[in-house]
Amino acid sequence: MTTPGDDLAAPADEIEVHECVAVTDDLVDAMDRLIPQLSSSNPAPGRAELAEIVASPATTLFVARHRGRIVGALTLVAFRIPTGVRTRIEDVVVDETVRGRRVGEMLSEAALDRARQLGARSTDLTSRPSREAANRLYSRMGFQQRESNVYRYTL
Ligand SMILES: CC(C)(COP(=O)(O)OP(=O)(O)OC[C@H]1O[C@@H](n2cnc3c(N)ncnc32)[C@H](O)[C@@H]1OP(=O)(O)O)[C@@H](O)C(=O)NCCC(=O)NCCS
């Protein structure tokens, strides 16, 4: 069994990132553990919601595993609009026991590779300034801040 203590020693070469093509029990359990580390207002997706994400051509769910245990997740959203293929990175989260070991970077690289394969010329994301680790990660990777107003209409 893997304990958080083991994870603290996780070197990057023991981390594997792959696309989820099926909803497994360990994926459901991992989301229960990871999503509260990302959002206090949204509940973790259940089996049905995860099945929708995995089945949709618009979303690709990537997970990072350390010795088989899921320790991070990212969702790439891709869709065509009149001006081209648009891609967005959403819901990036890495288990607090393995942060600082570039798992977030590996997940993001996997998403960028997929976005390239899909014909996108860029990938967007948003991150609140208070998410300091996330903003450092994206800047370090070469994401550039855009001058644009971000709007939300609450339904
Ligand atoms: C943002 C997040 C995904 C980064 O994952 P990660 O695997 O730790 O990413 P990295 O290892 O590439 O490190 C990112 C930065 O965080 C720092 N960091 C944050 N927490 C750390 C910790 N507990 N231990 C060590 N470093 C940490 C790293 O040093 C690094 O900064 P640097 O580039 O100046 O060295 C992760 O911190 C997380 O899940 N945060 C909560 C959810 C969140 O904010 N998601 C992003 C939504 S936009």
The ligand as an SDF file (V2000), in Angstrom:
LIG
                    3D

 48 50  0  0  0  0  0  0  0  0999 V2000
   -0.9440   24.0830   -9.0450 C   0  0  0  0  0  0  0  0  0  0  0  0
   -0.5420   22.6260   -8.8610 C   0  0  0  0  0  0  0  0  0  0  0  0
   -1.3680   21.7720   -9.8210 C   0  0  0  0  0  0  0  0  0  0  0  0
    0.9370   22.4970   -9.2190 C   0  0  0  0  0  0  0  0  0  0  0  0
    1.2730   21.1080   -9.1900 O   0  0  0  0  0  0  0  0  0  0  0  0
    2.7740   20.6230   -8.8820 P   0  0  0  0  0  0  0  0  0  0  0  0
    2.8810   19.2280   -9.3450 O   0  0  0  0  0  0  0  0  0  0  0  0
    3.1390   20.9310   -7.4880 O   0  0  0  0  0  0  0  0  0  0  0  0
    3.5720   21.5530   -9.8950 O   0  0  0  0  0  0  0  0  0  0  0  0
    5.1190   21.7930   -9.9250 P   0  0  0  0  0  0  0  0  0  0  0  0
    5.8670   20.7130   -9.2160 O   0  0  0  0  0  0  0  0  0  0  0  0
    5.4490   22.0210  -11.3560 O   0  0  0  0  0  0  0  0  0  0  0  0
    5.3160   23.1040   -9.0080 O   0  0  0  0  0  0  0  0  0  0  0  0
    4.6490   24.3040   -9.2250 C   0  0  0  0  0  0  0  0  0  0  0  0
    5.1980   25.3460   -8.2780 C   0  0  0  0  0  0  0  0  0  0  0  0
    4.6220   25.1710   -6.9840 O   0  0  0  0  0  0  0  0  0  0  0  0
    5.6400   25.1330   -5.9580 C   0  0  0  0  0  0  0  0  0  0  0  0
    5.0500   24.3710   -4.8470 N   0  0  0  0  0  0  0  0  0  0  0  0
    3.7890   24.5000   -4.4680 C   0  0  0  0  0  0  0  0  0  0  0  0
    3.4900   23.6900   -3.4330 N   0  0  0  0  0  0  0  0  0  0  0  0
    4.5840   23.0300   -3.1470 C   0  0  0  0  0  0  0  0  0  0  0  0
    4.8850   22.0630   -2.1580 C   0  0  0  0  0  0  0  0  0  0  0  0
    3.9710   21.6330   -1.2940 N   0  0  0  0  0  0  0  0  0  0  0  0
    6.1030   21.5640   -2.1550 N   0  0  0  0  0  0  0  0  0  0  0  0
    7.0060   22.0160   -3.0290 C   0  0  0  0  0  0  0  0  0  0  0  0
    6.7650   22.9430   -3.9750 N   0  0  0  0  0  0  0  0  0  0  0  0
    5.5580   23.4520   -4.0380 C   0  0  0  0  0  0  0  0  0  0  0  0
    6.7940   24.5920   -6.6950 C   0  0  0  0  0  0  0  0  0  0  0  0
    8.0140   24.9080   -6.0800 O   0  0  0  0  0  0  0  0  0  0  0  0
    6.6850   25.2490   -8.0570 C   0  0  0  0  0  0  0  0  0  0  0  0
    7.1830   26.5540   -8.0490 O   0  0  0  0  0  0  0  0  0  0  0  0
    8.5660   26.9190   -8.7760 P   0  0  0  0  0  0  0  0  0  0  0  0
    8.3230   26.7900  -10.2440 O   0  0  0  0  0  0  0  0  0  0  0  0
    8.7980   28.3140   -8.3600 O   0  0  0  0  0  0  0  0  0  0  0  0
    9.5610   25.9270   -8.2760 O   0  0  0  0  0  0  0  0  0  0  0  0
   -0.7600   22.1500   -7.4030 C   0  0  0  0  0  0  0  0  0  0  0  0
   -0.0710   23.0260   -6.5420 O   0  0  0  0  0  0  0  0  0  0  0  0
   -2.2290   22.1100   -6.9820 C   0  0  0  0  0  0  0  0  0  0  0  0
   -2.9030   21.1100   -7.2140 O   0  0  0  0  0  0  0  0  0  0  0  0
   -2.7270   23.1870   -6.3390 N   0  0  0  0  0  0  0  0  0  0  0  0
   -4.1270   23.2510   -5.8550 C   0  0  0  0  0  0  0  0  0  0  0  0
   -5.1100   23.3140   -7.0000 C   0  0  0  0  0  0  0  0  0  0  0  0
   -4.7970   24.4160   -7.9940 C   0  0  0  0  0  0  0  0  0  0  0  0
   -4.4820   25.5370   -7.6310 O   0  0  0  0  0  0  0  0  0  0  0  0
   -4.9160   24.0690   -9.3020 N   0  0  0  0  0  0  0  0  0  0  0  0
   -4.6750   24.9820  -10.3790 C   0  0  0  0  0  0  0  0  0  0  0  0
   -5.9520   25.5580  -10.8460 C   0  0  0  0  0  0  0  0  0  0  0  0
   -5.6710   26.7970  -12.1090 S   0  0  0  0  0  0  0  0  0  0  0  0
  1  2  1  0
  2  3  1  0
  2  4  1  0
  2 36  1  0
  4  5  1  0
  5  6  1  0
  6  7  2  0
  6  8  1  0
  6  9  1  0
  9 10  1  0
 10 11  2  0
 10 12  1  0
 10 13  1  0
 13 14  1  0
 14 15  1  0
 15 16  1  0
 15 30  1  0
 16 17  1  0
 17 18  1  0
 17 28  1  0
 18 19  1  0
 18 27  1  0
 19 20  2  0
 20 21  1  0
 21 22  1  0
 21 27  2  0
 22 23  1  0
 22 24  2  0
 24 25  1  0
 25 26  2  0
 26 27  1  0
 28 29  1  0
 28 30  1  0
 30 31  1  0
 31 32  1  0
 32 33  2  0
 32 34  1  0
 32 35  1  0
 36 37  1  0
 36 38  1  0
 38 39  2  0
 38 40  1  0
 40 41  1  0
 41 42  1  0
 42 43  1  0
 43 44  2  0
 43 45  1  0
 45 46  1  0
 46 47  1  0
 47 48  1  0
M  END
$$$$
